[in-house]
Amino acid sequence: NTDCWLLVSAAGAHQLTAQEEKMSSENKGVGTTVQYLAFKLGSEVYAVDVAKVREILDYPPITKVPRTPDFMRGVINLRGSVVPVVDMRLKFGMSMTEKSVNTCIVVVEALVENELTTIGALADSVQEVVELDPSSIEPPPKIGSRLKVEFLKGMGKIGENFLMILDIDKVFSSSEMMMVKEAASVGKDLVEPDKYQD
């Protein structure tokens, strides 16, 4: 599923499909816009700042790590680095992510207590890269969302559809992040061979 692949550098530059390039160029306007990667969890659309995204992977073999929370699906070997994989649906109170042709892992960098940690976030599908003007982003709703308000930067719109913009640095508590890092450490001895080796 090559449509699932996308690479984003630390500077926020990214490699787009032809469709995304056309959409991006059409959406460029005057003023400072921010680019977000939109992805689906169930029927809901979420987004994360592309500056936080390292890359997107096809669904790889995931090695389960014992004695970890349910939302911790395991670890993967990404070019020699062990990356913990989190089921975002479980984290947000939904049912477990089921593997399909569109299931992807969005590799993000989360900053918790001034420490950057690489995490693989399971998503049902990746939608597109969108550009939003900060002035068009509305505050997160106080009620009616399954997410804690502190997880959200706000609400954006793509056409008539709303998307929830995640603050990835606040999705995981410091204790959860510690468990994620411990899982990565334990997983070094368990992880599958690297399928992403260049």
QUIRAWO-V859638 format. One record per helix or strand. SS is the DSSP state (H for helix, E for strand). FROM is the first residue (numbers start at 0). LEN is the number of residues. If there is no record, write none. Layout:
# QUIRAWO-V859638
ss-><SS/SS>
from-><FROM/FROM>
len-><LEN/LEN>
This chain:
# QUIRAWO-V859638
ss-><H/E/E/H/E/E/H/E/E/E/E/H/E/E/E/H/E/H/E/E/H/H>
from-><1/5/13/17/32/43/49/52/62/71/80/87/103/114/124/133/137/148/151/160/167/173>
len-><3/3/1/10/9/6/3/6/1/7/7/4/9/9/9/3/1/3/7/6/4/14>
